[in-house]
């Protein structure tokens, strides 16, 4: 809603809290009516869509919908019909029917995580990063309708995993990893906020060694937050595995992640477990293809889970956990033994990584490292990561507010949007600015993130 400049201006000019809330309620009602009207129009649409598209990013918040909007706006200008499926944090919306897939000319998949691909078997499909849907919408549309798009061929043993020959090994690994991270995020974010509330409402003087659980209210928040964190590693491993080998890999990955948590191999162990479980199950599925057809019904309920869990337990117990646990322990000890200056240097590095590609692969590496430090009981690193991720949209908001003569009228109208994105830890609010002037915006945001990390160290002193 905040991308609507008229609505944003009306909020800024509101004279009272009641007027502010009324404007939001009216906008929500109008938007809901518009969405219902769009859905109804699509139901009544009797023609064929020339193009179909799917957009998806790891978090399912910003890039997913920005990419979909860019594609829809561009085809409207070009006089082309399109239907865009969004695989966002709230689930899949606007999915095409089998008939629409059959009748369309081509399909654009702009995604940084795995989406259901087998339904597109035999159709011309262009697969790109979700950011390309935002920045290269017209180019993608022209390429898709040129008649030169490659024909997609689905893996015969999978309903969700795309053909591995279509992408580089690095991109495949990135998408599998992001599938695990995106499913893990709600547990990390929700659990982290609850744990923070526990410390906020507790009394340190009662028992410093039990800080976070000294009062009943604090204990409630801390217990719930710790429980959510307990699911973090199994969820990560399970959905990495599922991304690789479809549904049979889910249970095996879950157990691998749980064993990693139990045996102290932590976040690194869960990462390895997820990939090991996925490729293990992929191998078992191909091996069991040689069994007679009479065994088909037994595969998902007996053969896959039994042999998968047994082999996964053997791998984790005797091969993966011992060395990875040693590495994890050494990393944890190294982080805990770091002095203030060492942690500040590490925070500077992670701060730059969080900002340099605005939610891209480098950003995700820094975020994953911060999450790994949480799993090891070290919260300092994640604090620096979060501050650094919040700085770019805040910097843009302040710049557009105090230096209006440097920005267009449309750019000036994004101030409130970026403030809200900053408070929500959504770095992507800076993307339009970085895309239009990367040589000035990106270095400034990187430096700003580093300065923000220093502010964290000086004000709260968590890096001491």
ABEGO torsion letter per residue (X at the ends): XAABAAAAAAAAABABAAAAAAAAAAAAAAAAAAAAAAAAAAAABABBBABBBBBBBAAGAAAAAAAAAAAAAAAAAAGBBBBBBBBBAAEBBGBBBAAAAAABABBBBBBABBBBAAAABGBBBBBBBAAAAAAAAAAAAAAAAAGABBBBBBBAABAABBBAAABBAAAAAAAAAAAAAAAAAAAAAAAAAAAAAAAAABBAAABAAABGAABAAAAAAAAAAAAAAAAAAAAAAAAAAAAAAEAAAAAAAAAAAAAAAAAGAEAAAAAAAAAAAAAAAAAAAAAAAABBAAAAAAAAAAAAAAAAAAAAAAAAAAAAAAAAAAAAAAAAAAAAABBAAAAAAAAAAAAAAAAAAGGBAAAAAAAAAAAAAAAAGBAAAAAAAAAAAAAAAAAAAAAAAABAAABBAAAAAAAAAAAAAAAAGBAAAAAAAAAABAAAAAAAAAAAAAAAAAAAAAAAGAAX
